[in-house]
Amino acid sequence: MDKYLTIILIFMVVGIPIAWISPLTGEVREQPLLPLFYGSIGGIILILFYSGYKDKKERQKLNEKRKKSKK
């Protein structure tokens, strides 16, 4: 995974508890910030899918390169 994606992923993971717990008082919120919670979950899923897609494309290029060098 790219270092930039890792940093964004960390912010997404930190955003999940912030949606449920108030950083100022440390108490559980009566009304959680649902857009922040679901946005963080969605962002994590997107980052994981994009990272997997990117790695797959890189592996395909390496395999093509290996096949060309054998011929």
Secondary structure as GFF3:
##gff-version 3
##sequence-region A 1 71
A	DSSP	alpha_helix	3	20	.	.	.	ID=ss1
A	DSSP	alpha_helix	34	70	.	.	.	ID=ss2
###
